[in-house]
């Protein structure tokens, strides 16, 4: 059920920032199967061309992956937790650091690596259920090169350069759109830093799904996210 306070936000210009996996798309067993929720393309397209609101996607994926899923030319997608920004030069890749991290990973069953060029995601959803808590603990404790940090997520641990992240990206977007009320919608632990940033600066944070969160508002799943985006696109009198 959509909280009425969220629907009423459409009375003002909104800067809507959405995560992708788990927010605009149901969580998939494999990242290649994370197809958008039914109705997500239509809702995003309506907001993309809205005269008052702004919409963008902030993801840990490469931006082009999300664009390929959504098939919405011109949609603004910020990838790799803020490392990959539309219209900005790509930051340098530290391949040596990533190789060092790979060499230090624990020998656990069911791990698979997703090398994104600039960051490294280590998934453990294929590990035995009884070993997943231990996997999360060990992956978070991997010794990292100077200037790198671990960001635990849903059955994944991502290693990235320090100084980026969804909180930083949200702050940058808010600077670019000072006349809009910012709303950040996400489902994962990696989104909590985005929630903190948007709340600190007077915006609205919306958590999708269960689990503890800083966000004061909650949606049950990606279907409810699509419903809310659709209501915003239609306006609220």
Secondary structure, DSSP 8 states (H G I E B T S, - for coil): ---HHHHHGGGS-EEEEE-SBTTTB---SSGGG--B-TTHHHHHHHHHT-SS-EEEEE-SS-HHHHHHHH--TT-EEEBGGGTB-TTS------HHHHHHHHHTS---TT-EEEE-SS-EEEE-TTS-GGGHHHHHHHHHT----TTEEEEEETTEEEEEETT-SHHHHHHHHHHHTTTSEEEEEE-SGGGHHHHHHHHHTT-EEEEESSS--S-SEEESSHHHHHHHHHHHHH---
